[in-house]
């Protein structure tokens, strides 16, 4: 799954109508929505904005990426 598709899924899961709205809310916060990158998982959590290998509690792997990483802003 592409980063763009994961970002869209994350925005929808978090209740945003656009990815831009999600990113606007995430840019200045100390925590950022993140999603598991493993196919079929879709677990979300709030992690550090620069997280690109966060721990997924479902997959038990370092497979979480923050919205800012997915968008290429960090």
N, C-alpha and C positions, 0 to 999 in steps of 0.2 A: 504494500500500500504506500502511495506517495506521501510525502510530507504535507502537501497541499490538501490531500484528501483527509489525512489524519487531523489537520488543523480545522477543517470544516466539520468533521465529526465531533471534535472536542468543543467547538463553539456551540454546536447544536445541543450537545449533552449538557453543557453548562448554562443553557437557556438564552443564548445570544442569537439574534437574527442574522448577524454578519460576523465574519472573522475580524473585521476592522474594529467592531465594538468590543470584542474579546481582547484584542491587542491593546486598545486604548485603556481599558481597565487594568491591564496587566503590567504595562510599562513602568509605572512608578510604585508598584506594590512590592513588598518583601517576599511574598509568595505568589506563585503563578500556576494556573491550571496546567496539568500535564496529562499525557495519555500514553498507554502502553503501545509500543510499536509492533508487538507480535501479532501475526494474523489471527483474527478471531477472538482476541482478548477484549480490547476496548476499555479496560480498567482506567479510571481517571482519579487523580488526586491533586493536591496543591503541593508543589515543590519549589525549590529555589529557581529563580528565573533563568539561570545559566545551566540548568540541569540537562544533560544529554545522555546520561546513563543511570537514571534513577531506578530504585528498586521497585519492582512490581510485586505487590503482595499476593496477587493471583498466580502469576507465572513463576514466581520465585527466581526472577532473573533481573539483571540490570538492563531493562528495556523501556524505561520511561523517558519521554522527551517533553520539555516544557513548550508552551505555545510560542514563546519568543524564539526558541531554537528552531521549531518547525517553520516559523515564518522567515527565518534567516536574519532576524534582527540582532542576534547575538552570535 
